[in-house]
């Protein structure tokens, strides 16, 4: 239910912060003055977690060109 409320009312920034905090709680290790999340995670993965369509499009634009002459 919280995810639906987030998608409806929270900004992309708020959803990103919440996702990073949850990842830190589940997979993070204290390091220096912060938390290190040491799991393989692409921009696309993160965008899908927060429902960010624009972020997915931006992630795709960073992929190298294949078959370019």
N, C-alpha and C positions, 0 to 999 in steps of 0.2 A: 504494500500500500504506500509506503514512504517513497518508493521509486516513482510511482505514478504521480504523487503529489510533487516530487522534485521536478519531473518532466513538465508538469503543468505550470508550476509557479516559480521554480528556482531558475536563476540565470545560469548560463553555461559556466560562468566562473564559479558560482556557488556549487554546482554539481561536480565540477572538477575538484574543488577543495574537499568536498565530502568524500569523493572517491579516493583521493590521495590519503586522507586521514584514515579511511577504512583499510586501505592497502597497508599503511604504516602499522596499524593495530594488528593486522593479520600476518604480515610478512616482514615487518620492519625490525631493524636492530639499531639500538642507540649508537650514535657515532658523533663525537664532538658535541656540538650544540644542537644536533638535529637527529633525524632518523633516516637511515639508509634502507631503501626498498630494493633488495637485490634479487629481482626476478626479471626474466625477459618480458618486456612490455613495449610494444610499438605504439606509435601515435594512433594508428588505426584501432588497436586494442583499447586504448584509453578513450578514444572518441566513442567507440561502441559501448563502453561501460557507462558513459554519461549521456548517451543519446545525442551526440553532437554531429549532425550531418555535415556542417561546414568544416569541422575539424577533419572528418574523413576525406572530404574533397581536397583539403590542403595537404593531408598526408599523402594522398595519391599524387599530387603535383610534385612531390619531392623525390619520387621514384625516378631512377635514371631512364632515359629513353632507350627503348629496345628496338633494334633493327633500323636505327637512324643511319642514313647514308653520310 
